[in-house]
Amino acid sequence: MLDDRLLFTVTDLKQFTYCQRVIFYERCLPHIRPRTFKMDAGRDTHEEEEKRAVRRSLSGYDVLSGKRFFNVRVISESLGLSGEIDEVVRTSDGEVFPVDYKLAKQASPHYKLQLAAYAMLLETAENVAVKRGYIYLIRTRQLVKVAITSTLRTQVETALTTMQQMIEQERMPGVAVNPNYCAACEFRRFCNDV
């Protein structure tokens, strides 16, 4: 069995698409990540949201009947990836899809990529095609349906390959594409060029 500490996490993948340096600092300079208020608030909100989700019907997912599973751990050695899915829905007709809770106002591209990675991990775990997933925006209590397209799948695979090369070469990536991301970053003090 592969030691899952050697795998990237789906959160790593999401962070990488947000700012590549976060993963560089985490993997090449381990044990330096400071905790932030946003991290703790996100964790606490996820825990509360799971309690509310249990009471919601499946109709928002266009499903008449099925079962929900929470905090589902998934791993794929072939992808070199692991993660924990907030919610997995298994419908009575055998469809399976991930639901990711976000303390956000919109389903940003890096969240969609994260959802696609969860879908790919579910496919490995369940041996079934996953064609859709949902992002649940906690602040607005809105479900956003996301088609798991070949484009998203390719983006996941490309990002994982780039991440692996960056870590193997210990190569410092450039600054975040959007400099606004840097304002609230826990690693900002490490970047002298932003």
N, C-alpha and C positions, 0 to 999 in steps of 0.2 A: 504494500500500500504506500502511495506517495505521501510524503509529509506535506500537509496542506499549507504549512508556513512558507513553502517554496513556490506556491501558486500565487498569482495575482488574485485580488478580490474584485468583485463587481464594483465595489466602492472605489477601488484604485482606478478602475477603468473610467468611471464617471469623473473622478478628480482629474485624470489625465486629459480628458477632453476639455475640462474647464481650465486647467493650468498644468502643463507637463512637469513643471518644477516640483509640484507637491509630491509626486511619485519619486522623483529623483532624490529629494530630501529624505523621504520615508525609507527608501531602499538603500541608498548609498550613505546616508548619515542617520542610521536608526536610533531610536530612543530619544529623539529630541523634540518630538511633536508636542507643542503645548495644547492644552484643552481650552476651548473657547466657550463663551456663553451660548453661541449658536449650536455647537455640538451637543451640549447638555440639554438645551431647549428642544432640539430635534428628537433626542432619545426619549425624553419625558413625554413629548407629544405623541410619538409613535405608540408608546405604551397605553396612553389614554385612548387613542384612536382604535386600537385593537378591541378594547372593551365595547366601544360604540359599534364597530363593524359587525360584531357577533349578532347584534340586534337588527341590522339592516337586511332587507330582502335581497334576493339575487336578481331582481327585475332590472336594476340598473345595468347589469351585465348582459341583458337580453337573454336571460336564462330562467326557465320555469322551475327547475329543481336541480339540486346538486349539493355538494358539501364544500365547506371552507376549511382550509388548514392554515395555521398561522406560524410564522417564523420557521419556514421550511428551509433546512440546510441542503444545499446542492453543490455538487463538485463535478468537474470534468477534467480528467488528466489530459485528454487530447487537446482541449482548449487551453489548459494550464490556468484554470480559473475556478474560483469557488465563491460562494455567496450565501446569503440568507434572505429569502424572499418574505416580504411582509405578509402576504396572503396568496394562497394558491386556491383557485376554484377548480373543482372537478365536477363537471356536469353529469347529469344522469345518462346522457348519450355518449359519454366517454371523452368529451373535449376537456382539455386542461389548459389553463392560462394563468399568468402571474398578475398580481396587483401590487403596485409599489406606492406607498404613502409618502407624500411630500409636503413639507411645511413651506409651501410656495404658492404664488398666485397664478403661475402658468406652467405648462408642460414644456420646459426648455429642451433644446436638442440633446444636451448631455443627459437629461433624465430619460429621454426616449432611447438613447443608446444603452443606458443602464438597463432599461426594461427589456430591450432586445437581447442583451446578454443573459438576463434571467430566463427569458424564453428559450434560448439556446441550451442553457443548463438544464432546464426542465425537460427538453427534448431528450437529452442524454439520460436523465434520471428515469423518465417515464416511457421512453421508447415510443414517442408519439409526436406528430407534427404540431407545433404551436404556431398558430396563425395570427393571434392577437393577444393583447395584454391591455392593462388599464393603469393609468396614473391617477391616484386619488389625491386631489388638491385639498388638503385639510382646511386651509384658511377659508376657501370658498365652498367647501363641501361639494365639489364638482368631480365627476368621473370623466376622464379623457381617454377615449378609446384610441389605441395605437396599433396599426397594422404592422406585423413583424415582416417587413419586406426584405428582399434580397439585398437592397441597398444598405439597410441597417445592419444586416448580418455581415456584409463585407466590411462595413465601417468598424464593427466589433473586432473582426479578425485582423484588419490592418492595424488598428490601435494596439492590440495585444502584441503583434510582431514588433512594432515600433518601440513599445515599452520594454520588451525583452532585450532588444538591441541597445537601447539607451542604458539599461542597467548593466548589461554585460560589458559595455565599453566605458561605463561610468562617465558618460558624456552629459554635461550640463546643457539642458535645452534652453531655448530662448524664453523671453518673458511671455506672459499670458497675452493672447490675442486682444483681449479687451482689458485695458489698464484699469477699468473700474473694478475688476475682480480683485485687484491688489489691496484695495482700501480695507477690506475686512479679513484679509488672509492672515492666518496664524503664523505663516512663514515669512511675512513681509520683511522682518528685520534681517533675514538672511540674504535678501536680494538687494544688492547695492546699486542696481541699474534700473530701478523703477521709481 
